[in-house]
Each structure stands twice: as C-alpha cells, then as structure tokens.
Amino acid sequence: MNRCGCWKTSFVTQYSLKQEKLLSKTWYSPSLTRLRSRRTRRFLTFATLLSSPHSDKVNSLHCPVNREDFPILHQTIENGKLVYLDSAATSQKPLVVLEALRNYYLHNNANVHRGAHTLSARATEAYERARQTLQHFIGAESREQVIFTRNATEAINLVAYAWGLDNLKPGDELILATSNHHSNIVPWQLIASRTGAVLKYVVLDSQQQDSLESFKSLLESGKVRLVACSHVSNVLGFINDIKQITQWAHSAGALVLVDACQSVPHMPVNVVDLDCDFLVASGHKMCGPTGIGFLYGKESLLENMSPFLGGGEMIAEVYEDYSTFSVLPHKLEAGTPAIAEAVGLGAAVEYLQEIGLDVIHSYEKCLSEYLYRHLKDIPNITIYGPQDITKRVGLCCFNIKGIHASDLAAVLDLEGVAIRSGHHCAQLLHRSLGISGSARASLYMYNTKEEIDSFMGSLYRSIDILKR
C-alpha cells in the first residue's frame, strides 16, 4: 500500500551495494491476473493478506496523535519516505518538547536551587514542576521519591552502589533474568564481585517469556535480597507480571527493582499498585530528550541509602573531615542537574497524559497484532517471544533464514525504513535462543497501519534482493 492508500506491488530490477541505492523499480497492478515473476506473485500475495478479515480492526483505527507534532517523520531517506520503526531504541520528540527546551534556554536559563534572582527562581520552578509531573505520572506518593538521573542505566547503578554496597554480604543472592537489558545485569555483576553476593538467573518458559515458576523457585532459597527484572522485554515483547513477582519477593524478604523503559512510555504504570521498591526509566524512550531519566524508590529505602555521588547540591554542611547531606531528593542528585532535559521530559509526560496512556496502549496493541500477523506469513521467518499476540507489546524481533539481520536492516534503510539489528543490549538472551542477533521492528503511538504496509512491502523486496 503506498502513502496515498492505493495498493501497488513492486520488485527491484537493479540493485547496487556499491552505490547503495535502488536504481529502478517496475510497478504492477493487483488487477493483473497472469504474472510471470515469482517475486511479483509473492508481493501480490502480500496485497491479498492486507485485505484479509483480520485487518478490519486496524482499518478502523485512527492514529491518536497529530503526526504533524513530529516533524522528523516527514522526510525522505534514500529512496523512500521515512518509516521509523525503532522507537524501542529511542522515540521521536513532539514539537511541544522541542519548544520547551527552546523556551527554557531563551527565557529561563539559570542554575537551580541556589540563586535568589528571577531566572534562578524560574529555572527551579520549571525543574521541580517536571519532577512533580513525573510523580503523578507514575503514581508515586511524594515528589521526594522521584530522583532525576542521566538515564535508566545510571538509575540502576545508583541503586546498585548506594543500596547494594551497604546491604549485600557474601552469600546473599540477587535474582536477575536472562532477558534483562545489559544495564540491569552488568551493574549487579560489578556489585556482586565486590560484596560476594551471588547472581541467580530466571530462565525463559516454553512461550519465551520470563518463567514465573523460575522466579518462585529461586526465591525459595531464603537468601534473596533483590529481584531485578524488566516490566516489558525489549527483545521478546512480553509483559512480566510485576505484581505477582513483587508479592512473592516481599514474602521472601527481597526487594524488587523494575526496569520500566519499555512500559512507562506505552501503558499506564502505577508504582503503588505494582508495589515495587525501585523503578527506573529513560526519558528519551518516552518522547523526552536524551540525557535524562529517573529513579523511583520507596521513601524509606531512599532515606537510608548513602549518596551515590558527592559534590554540590547534595550536601547540607561541609567540614574538613566530614560532610552532612541534604534531604531527598537532593541527596541523590549531586552537581548541576540536566535542567533543560528535565523540563523537556516534563513536557513529554504532559503530552502523553493529554493523549492518555490507555488510548496509546490500546492503539499500539492493535498495530502490534497487525504487524505480527503479517510478519508471521513470511516464509522462513522466526519471530521471537510469545506466539499469543494478546501477550505481546508493539515490538517484534525476528530473523529470516539465510539472511543476516544487519544486512536486512541496511537494505531496508535504502527504502527509508528504520529498524534495529544486533543483540539489542541483550546478549545473554540471544545466546539462550541460540542466535547472535536479530532484527527488531518496534512501534509507537505515531506509527500507522500504512507504515506497517509500507514496511512489509519493503521487507519482501529486501528479502528478494538478499536471497539472490
């Protein structure tokens, strides 16, 4: 289906890797009844699939955002209009976020918390308003429970060092999952090597989800101090039952840290309802700027944690041989923070709230089903994660037999389609699946059915090129 909504099929008649462009295309109409090309027959088969009954629900959908809010989406890449399917890596930014950054630097730029002048007061008010916006967004009980960090990785490291070094001893156990992002594995490896704690790993079940039975079994040792897992897998697309995991962990005397990078931007998340002890996310995956993320923690835990970094802002009094520390959240935010980025994140959260996370989740769920059903029809494809599409979010990792994922991504890029290839910061997971990497198409609220149609057409053409 082209950008105007009219179905066309094509095959590439010439291709040059050296020149990195498609040199010519031959277009066919679906009204043709006698086709001599095997490739063209394949594309027309895809045209038939797109008109099948299971597309009706998607046909009636309307994108919940004004795509004009995202200027970056309206450009041509190589030989095609940009189709951005890499939001699991980073999301695009709406104009309101870009304008918030611009407005801050044009009118309010100053350091926060330590100036009596007007600009400092404005900057402080904007920075703290962003914190309060985040607090309400995730359902935290107080603004002091929201700590700004550079990203989710720093937030996990903050917990690992500020809580882990003071609370873990030899023989204590930490439960991770083989599906975890590296940022929720490597910090715990470093802390375990310094404290003598032991790492235990949750494995996948037969549906390629984190095994709940594995969580339950590992918690029975009585030695577990912390469970660190993802809310949503950035590779397999499943949603962990955090409430159940938290209930079991607390019964066993363990804390729970949740990596919510792939859930907070896409669905309602309430930390009180989940009852998790820590939760982290990155701003750039939720329409905010890069360089900003946050840590949520239960207040009693944050109060008892030692400062992660020392310096300005986090102190109360400094003497020659010791210092006293400020109150939350400032105790855990040393130095001049990423003020503009926090303001931008606040604007992003307000944008998401205006649309509604329920609306975003429902829309993406339908798009995800549409994408999955059509990917599944490709010959020699392996799609990773649950086969039950009701248990998947808006991303699909896959491989085509005989085609390297990076080659596929490179050829798709020549038609303007942006997907991710590689191990997606999840080498343990890929190794457990017996592969070195995969291709990943990930959706967000600004994607459309027409973009999925365009992606599928480009995917068939790319496969045909790489199979020659």
Secondary structure, DSSP 8 states (H G I E B T S, - for coil): --TTS---EEEEEEEETTTTEEEEEEEE-TT------HHHHHHHHHHHHHTSGGGHHHHT---SS-GGG-GGGS-EETTEE-EE-BTTT-----HHHHHHHHHIIIII---SSS--SHHHHHHHHHHHHHHHHHHHHHT-S-GGGEEEESSHHHHHHHHIIIIIHHH--TT-EEEEETTS-GGGTHHHHHHHHHH--EEEEE-B-TTSSB-HHHHHHHHTTS-EEEEEEESB-TTT-BB--HHHHHHHHHHTT-EEEEE-TTTTTTS---HHHHT-SEEEEEGGGTTS-SS-EEEEE-HHHHHHS--SS-SSSSEEEE-SS-EEE--TTGGG--SS--HHHHHHHHHHHHHHHHH-HHHHHHHHHHHHHHHHHHHHTSTTEEEES-S-GGGB-SEEEEEETTB-HHHHHHHHHTTTEE-EEE-TT-HHHHHHTT-S-EEEEE--TT--HHHHHHHHHHHHHHHHHHH-
